Amino acid sequence: MFSQYSFTPRQLTNGTKHIWDLILINYRVENLEALVEELKKANVTIVDKIETYDYGKFVHILDIEGNKIQLWEPKD
């Protein structure tokens, strides 16, 4: 029985209802700005604006099923 590994909505403290809502896929990319422009042309949902940090640039998109994906251009 897997009940000791199962999660219920009351066990998730951040308001999500499913454990998969806590998972975020991150892709390392080159030239994030150009990629975002191409994704916009393909009608991909861009969740937020590109943010820049000391360690790189980030943006989030949604896949066809509505799952959030993080795109990361590291600062090399």
Buried (B, 14 or more C-beta within 10 A) or exposed (E): EEEEEEEEEEEBEEEEEEBEEEEEEEEEBEEBEEBBEEBEEEEBEBEEEBEEEEEBBBBBBEEEEEEBBBBBBEEE
